[in-house]
Amino acid sequence: MPEKHVAPSTQFGIFTVGDVTPDPTTGRTPTERERINAMVTIAIKAEEVGLDVFATGEHHNPPFVPSSPATLLGYVAARTERLILSTSTTLITTNDPVKIAEDFALLQHLANGRVDLMMGRGNTGPVYPWFGKDIREGISIAVENYALLHRLWRENVVSWEGKFRTPLQGFTSTPRPLDGIPPFVWHGSIRSPEIAEQAAYYGDGFFHNNIFWPADHTKRMIELYRNRYAHYGHGTPEQAIVGLGGQVFMRRNSQDAVREFRPYFDVAPVYGHGSSLEDFTEQTPLTVGSPQQVIEKTLAFREYAGDYQRQLFLMDHAGLPLKTVLEQLDLLGEEVVPVLREEFAKNRPANVPDAPTHASLLALAEAEYTREEVTTG
């Protein structure tokens, strides 16, 4: 029999922004079909090399292609067995919360529970009017829409009225969440304390993108979330559920990594034409070098984030060819993540919770139900 997979205390994985960018070394731009199929290949490879999570962003503008994350993840679900399927952004502002509730509950059933998602507002201003929303009300929309989504997954019949969509009367979202357990939700933000507050209020996870900003900014955001999580009575600050992003490019020789990645960095749609590669790697979590350098820099994240539950890396952007990305995943899965797993487990306090999964959330709900039965007699 194959060895049973044990859920890790910290999940390691990758996220994609799904950009269609010319390869600056060849001038060739992949077709949309090629880029979408490459994302599927990358997800399957992630499972093969022992990673835990594949996450996709959501974009509705060129040069990006993942406009329908649930469609992409549903296809990946059919091609994988263990991988947790997530979003690295679900636009809680411009998507109807009813549709989010239905799409991801259905995906839960198809993927046998291997689903969670990250709520975000995105970084593309024009998307708001495209979907009939006002960017000036972005935070308010995010708060209201998620409050409704939270109820839709937990109440069989919902009557609701708010400011930004039509009222609901006696509405039931279908299908219901698998085993009565809603998908775990992360709230993703780079700079908005209101989103950290929202995550803390609901006792959900907080994910800091951690690819642009210096460590002191990330530390302040995570500390805010942890302290407010405790304020709302969900546990101690150390028990809050934290995830981080990161960016890496590796070769066995660090000089080779820098030389190969530089032309991609210089034109990347997310940070190109700005700081030098050297300045950016010094001032942000981007690591370009050897596997050992990636290990050392990633381990240092705990110095300002504390013990945390999820680490995702961005590896397939800026026009990097698929062959190169797959080579990166081999290095990540074979040489980096096994060391990170071991080091993250060392001296981890017993009261720090493991990364949430459908199975762990189901077990928690069953234990709570048993306690209530005992208490009520």
C-alpha positions as CSV (number, residue, x, y, z in Angstrom):
1,M,0.0,0.0,0.0
2,P,1.2,3.5,-0.7
3,E,2.4,5.5,2.3
4,K,-0.4,7.6,3.8
5,H,0.2,11.3,3.5
6,V,0.4,13.1,6.9
7,A,-0.9,16.6,6.9
8,P,2.0,19.0,7.7
9,S,2.0,21.5,10.4
10,T,3.1,24.1,7.9
11,Q,2.0,23.9,4.3
12,F,4.4,24.7,1.4
13,G,3.2,25.4,-2.1
14,I,3.2,27.8,-5.0
15,F,0.9,30.5,-6.3
16,T,0.6,31.8,-9.8
17,V,-0.6,35.2,-11.1
18,G,-1.1,33.7,-14.6
19,D,0.6,36.4,-16.6
20,V,1.2,36.0,-20.3
21,T,4.5,37.8,-20.7
22,P,7.1,37.6,-23.5
23,D,10.3,35.7,-22.8
24,P,12.8,38.6,-22.9
25,T,15.6,36.2,-23.9
26,T,13.7,35.0,-27.0
27,G,11.0,37.5,-27.7
28,R,8.4,34.8,-27.9
29,T,5.0,35.3,-26.1
30,P,3.1,32.1,-25.3
31,T,-0.5,31.9,-26.4
32,E,-3.2,32.0,-23.9
33,R,-3.9,28.3,-24.4
34,E,-0.2,27.5,-23.8
35,R,-0.1,29.6,-20.6
36,I,-3.3,28.0,-19.2
37,N,-2.0,24.5,-20.0
38,A,1.3,25.4,-18.5
39,M,-0.4,26.4,-15.2
40,V,-2.1,23.0,-15.1
41,T,1.3,21.2,-15.8
42,I,2.9,23.3,-13.0
43,A,0.1,22.3,-10.5
44,I,0.5,18.6,-11.3
45,K,4.3,19.0,-11.0
46,A,3.8,20.6,-7.6
47,E,2.1,17.5,-6.3
48,E,4.7,15.2,-7.9
49,V,7.5,17.0,-6.0
50,G,5.7,16.8,-2.7
51,L,4.3,20.3,-2.3
52,D,1.0,20.8,-0.4
53,V,-0.7,23.7,-2.2
54,F,-1.4,25.1,-5.6
55,A,-3.0,28.6,-5.7
56,T,-4.1,30.7,-8.6
57,G,-4.9,34.4,-8.7
58,E,-8.0,36.0,-10.3
59,H,-7.6,38.6,-13.1
60,H,-9.9,40.0,-15.7
61,N,-7.4,42.0,-17.8
62,P,-4.5,41.4,-20.1
63,P,-1.7,40.2,-19.7
64,F,-3.4,37.7,-17.3
65,V,-5.5,34.6,-18.0
66,P,-7.0,33.2,-14.8
67,S,-10.3,34.9,-15.0
68,S,-12.2,31.8,-13.6
69,P,-10.2,30.2,-10.8
70,A,-12.9,27.6,-9.9
71,T,-12.8,26.3,-13.5
72,L,-9.0,26.0,-13.5
73,L,-9.0,24.4,-10.0
74,G,-11.8,22.0,-10.9
75,Y,-9.7,20.7,-13.8
76,V,-6.6,20.4,-11.6
77,A,-8.7,18.6,-9.0
78,A,-9.4,15.8,-11.6
79,R,-5.6,15.5,-12.3
80,T,-4.4,15.4,-8.7
81,E,-5.0,13.4,-5.6
82,R,-3.5,15.2,-2.6
83,L,-2.8,18.8,-3.6
84,I,-4.8,21.5,-1.8
85,L,-6.4,23.7,-4.4
86,S,-6.6,27.4,-3.4
87,T,-7.0,30.8,-4.8
88,S,-4.3,33.4,-4.2
89,T,-7.0,36.0,-4.8
90,T,-10.8,35.6,-5.0
91,L,-12.2,39.1,-5.7
92,I,-14.6,39.5,-2.8
93,T,-15.4,43.0,-4.1
94,T,-16.5,42.3,-7.7
95,N,-17.7,38.8,-7.4
96,D,-21.2,38.1,-6.1
97,P,-20.9,36.3,-2.8
98,V,-23.7,34.0,-3.7
99,K,-21.7,32.8,-6.8
100,I,-18.6,32.4,-4.7
101,A,-20.5,30.3,-2.2
102,E,-21.9,28.0,-4.9
103,D,-18.7,27.7,-7.0
104,F,-16.4,26.8,-4.1
105,A,-18.8,24.5,-2.4
106,L,-19.2,22.6,-5.6
107,L,-15.4,22.5,-6.0
108,Q,-15.2,21.1,-2.5
109,H,-17.3,18.1,-3.5
110,L,-15.4,17.5,-6.7
111,A,-12.0,17.7,-4.9
112,N,-13.1,15.7,-1.8
113,G,-12.5,18.7,0.4
114,R,-9.1,19.7,-1.0
115,V,-10.2,23.4,-1.3
116,D,-9.7,26.7,0.4
117,L,-9.6,30.2,-0.8
118,M,-8.1,33.6,-0.2
119,M,-10.3,36.7,-0.2
120,G,-8.8,39.9,-1.7
121,R,-9.6,43.2,-3.4
122,G,-7.0,42.8,-6.2
123,N,-4.7,45.4,-7.5
124,T,-6.4,46.4,-10.8
125,G,-8.5,49.5,-10.3
126,P,-10.5,49.3,-13.6
127,V,-12.0,45.9,-12.6
128,Y,-14.5,47.7,-10.3
129,P,-16.5,49.5,-13.0
130,W,-16.2,46.5,-15.3
131,F,-18.4,44.6,-12.7
132,G,-20.5,47.6,-11.8
133,K,-18.7,48.6,-8.6
134,D,-17.1,51.7,-7.2
135,I,-13.5,51.4,-6.2
136,R,-14.0,54.1,-3.6
137,E,-16.2,51.7,-1.7
138,G,-13.8,48.8,-2.0
139,I,-13.2,48.1,1.7
140,S,-16.9,48.5,2.5
141,I,-17.9,46.1,-0.3
142,A,-15.3,43.6,0.9
143,V,-16.6,43.7,4.5
144,E,-20.3,43.4,3.5
145,N,-19.8,40.7,0.8
146,Y,-17.8,38.5,3.1
147,A,-20.3,38.8,5.9
148,L,-22.9,37.5,3.5
149,L,-20.7,34.7,2.2
150,H,-19.8,33.6,5.7
151,R,-23.6,33.2,6.5
152,L,-24.4,31.5,3.2
153,W,-22.0,28.6,4.1
154,R,-23.2,28.3,7.6
155,E,-26.9,28.8,7.5
156,N,-29.2,26.6,5.4
157,V,-31.7,29.4,4.8
158,V,-30.6,33.1,4.7
159,S,-32.6,36.3,4.6
160,W,-30.3,39.3,4.2
161,E,-30.3,42.9,3.2
162,G,-27.3,45.1,2.5
163,K,-26.1,48.1,0.5
164,F,-24.3,46.6,-2.5
165,R,-26.6,43.9,-3.8
166,T,-30.2,43.0,-3.9
167,P,-31.8,41.5,-0.7
168,L,-32.2,37.7,-0.2
169,Q,-35.3,36.2,1.2
170,G,-35.2,32.6,2.4
171,F,-32.3,31.8,0.1
172,T,-30.4,28.5,0.2
173,S,-27.0,28.3,-1.5
174,T,-26.4,24.9,-3.2
175,P,-24.6,22.7,-2.9
176,R,-24.1,22.9,0.8
177,P,-20.5,22.7,1.9
178,L,-19.0,19.2,2.0
179,D,-19.7,17.5,5.4
180,G,-21.2,20.8,6.6
181,I,-17.6,22.3,6.7
182,P,-17.1,25.5,4.7
183,P,-13.8,25.9,2.8
184,F,-11.2,27.5,5.0
185,V,-10.8,31.2,4.2
186,W,-7.6,33.3,4.2
187,H,-7.9,37.1,3.9
188,G,-5.1,38.4,1.8
189,S,-3.7,41.9,2.0
190,I,-0.5,43.8,1.5
191,R,-1.3,47.1,3.1
192,S,-4.9,47.3,4.4
193,P,-5.3,47.0,8.2
194,E,-9.1,46.7,7.7
195,I,-8.6,43.3,6.0
196,A,-6.3,42.1,8.8
197,E,-9.1,43.2,11.2
198,Q,-11.7,41.3,9.2
199,A,-9.6,38.1,9.3
200,A,-9.2,38.4,13.0
201,Y,-12.9,39.1,13.6
202,Y,-14.0,35.9,12.0
203,G,-11.1,33.8,13.3
204,D,-10.0,33.1,9.7
205,G,-6.5,33.0,8.3
206,F,-4.5,36.1,7.3
207,F,-2.2,35.9,4.3
208,H,0.4,38.6,3.7
209,N,1.7,38.5,0.1
210,N,5.2,39.3,1.3
211,I,6.7,39.8,-2.2
212,F,7.1,43.6,-2.3
213,W,7.3,45.1,1.1
214,P,10.1,45.2,3.7
215,A,10.1,43.0,6.7
216,D,9.1,45.7,9.2
217,H,5.8,46.4,7.3
218,T,5.0,42.7,7.1
219,K,5.7,42.4,10.8
220,R,3.3,45.2,11.7
221,M,0.5,43.8,9.6
222,I,0.8,40.3,11.1
223,E,1.1,41.6,14.7
224,L,-2.1,43.6,14.2
225,Y,-3.9,40.5,13.0
226,R,-2.5,38.3,15.8
227,N,-3.4,40.8,18.5
228,R,-6.9,41.4,17.1
229,Y,-7.4,37.6,16.7
230,A,-6.8,37.3,20.5
231,H,-9.0,40.3,21.2
232,Y,-12.0,38.6,19.5
233,G,-11.5,35.5,21.7
234,H,-10.3,33.0,19.2
235,G,-7.1,32.1,21.0
236,T,-3.8,33.6,21.9
237,P,-1.9,35.7,19.3
238,E,0.4,32.7,18.6
239,Q,-2.6,30.6,17.7
240,A,-3.7,32.9,14.8
241,I,-3.4,31.3,11.3
242,V,-0.8,33.1,9.2
243,G,0.4,32.6,5.7
244,L,3.2,34.3,3.7
245,G,4.1,34.7,0.1
246,G,7.5,34.8,-1.4
247,Q,9.5,34.7,-4.6
248,V,12.5,32.6,-5.5
249,F,14.7,31.7,-8.5
250,M,17.3,29.1,-8.0
251,R,20.3,27.5,-9.6
252,R,22.8,25.4,-7.8
253,N,25.3,28.1,-8.3
254,S,24.0,31.5,-7.1
255,Q,25.9,33.5,-9.8
256,D,24.1,31.4,-12.4
257,A,20.8,32.2,-10.8
258,V,21.4,35.9,-10.8
259,R,22.7,35.9,-14.4
260,E,19.8,33.9,-15.7
261,F,17.0,35.7,-13.8
262,R,18.1,39.2,-14.4
263,P,16.6,39.8,-17.8
264,Y,13.2,38.4,-16.5
265,F,13.3,40.6,-13.4
266,D,14.1,43.7,-15.4
267,V,10.9,43.5,-17.5
268,A,8.5,41.6,-15.1
269,P,5.0,43.1,-15.2
270,V,4.8,43.2,-11.4
271,Y,8.1,44.9,-10.6
272,G,10.2,45.5,-13.7
273,H,11.6,48.8,-14.8
274,G,12.2,49.9,-11.2
275,S,14.8,48.9,-8.6
276,S,17.8,46.9,-9.5
277,L,17.7,43.1,-8.9
278,E,20.3,43.6,-6.1
279,D,18.4,46.3,-4.3
280,F,15.1,44.4,-4.6
281,T,16.5,41.2,-3.2
282,E,18.1,43.1,-0.3
283,Q,15.0,45.1,0.6
284,T,12.2,42.5,0.0
285,P,11.8,38.7,0.4
286,L,12.8,37.9,-3.2
287,T,15.6,35.4,-3.2
288,V,17.7,34.7,-6.3
289,G,20.5,32.3,-5.6
290,S,21.2,28.7,-4.5
291,P,18.8,26.4,-2.7
292,Q,20.7,27.0,0.5
293,Q,20.2,30.8,0.2
294,V,16.4,30.2,-0.3
295,I,16.3,28.0,2.8
296,E,18.2,30.6,4.9
297,K,16.1,33.6,3.8
298,T,12.8,31.7,4.2
299,L,13.7,30.5,7.7
300,A,14.3,34.1,8.6
301,F,10.7,35.0,7.9
302,R,9.8,33.5,11.3
303,E,11.9,36.2,13.0
304,Y,9.2,38.8,12.2
305,A,6.1,36.6,11.4
306,G,6.4,34.0,14.2
307,D,5.5,30.4,13.6
308,Y,3.1,30.3,10.7
309,Q,1.0,27.8,8.8
310,R,1.4,28.4,5.1
311,Q,4.3,29.4,2.8
312,L,3.6,29.9,-0.9
313,F,6.2,30.8,-3.5
314,L,5.8,32.7,-6.8
315,M,7.9,30.9,-9.5
316,D,6.2,31.0,-12.9
317,H,6.0,34.7,-13.9
318,A,7.8,37.3,-16.0
319,G,8.0,35.1,-19.1
320,L,10.0,32.3,-17.6
321,P,9.7,29.2,-19.9
322,L,7.8,26.2,-18.6
323,K,10.9,24.0,-18.7
324,T,12.7,26.5,-16.4
325,V,9.7,26.6,-14.0
326,L,9.6,22.8,-13.8
327,E,13.3,22.8,-13.0
328,Q,12.7,25.3,-10.2
329,L,10.0,23.0,-8.8
330,D,12.4,20.1,-8.7
331,L,14.8,22.1,-6.7
332,L,12.1,23.4,-4.4
333,G,10.6,20.0,-3.8
334,E,13.8,18.0,-3.5
335,E,16.2,20.3,-1.8
336,V,14.4,23.2,-0.2
337,V,11.0,22.2,1.2
338,P,12.3,19.0,3.1
339,V,14.8,21.2,5.0
340,L,12.2,23.8,5.6
341,R,9.7,21.3,7.0
342,E,12.3,19.9,9.4
343,E,13.4,23.4,10.5
344,F,9.9,24.8,10.9
345,A,9.0,21.8,13.1
346,K,11.9,22.4,15.5
347,N,11.0,24.3,18.7
348,R,7.5,24.9,17.4
349,P,5.4,25.6,20.5
350,A,2.7,22.9,21.2
351,N,0.0,25.5,21.3
352,V,0.6,26.7,17.7
353,P,-2.1,25.0,15.5
354,D,-1.2,23.0,12.4
355,A,-2.2,24.3,9.0
356,P,-6.0,23.9,8.6
357,T,-7.4,21.2,6.2
358,H,-10.8,19.9,5.5
359,A,-10.1,16.8,7.6
360,S,-8.8,18.8,10.6
361,L,-11.8,21.2,10.5
362,L,-14.2,18.3,10.3
363,A,-12.5,16.6,13.3
364,L,-12.7,19.9,15.2
365,A,-16.5,20.2,14.4
366,E,-17.1,16.6,15.5
367,A,-15.3,17.1,18.7
368,E,-17.2,20.2,19.5
369,Y,-20.5,18.4,18.7
370,T,-19.5,15.6,21.1
371,R,-18.7,18.1,23.9
372,E,-22.0,19.8,23.4
373,E,-23.8,16.4,23.7
374,V,-22.0,15.6,26.9
375,T,-22.7,19.0,28.3
376,T,-26.4,18.9,27.5
377,G,-26.8,15.3,28.6
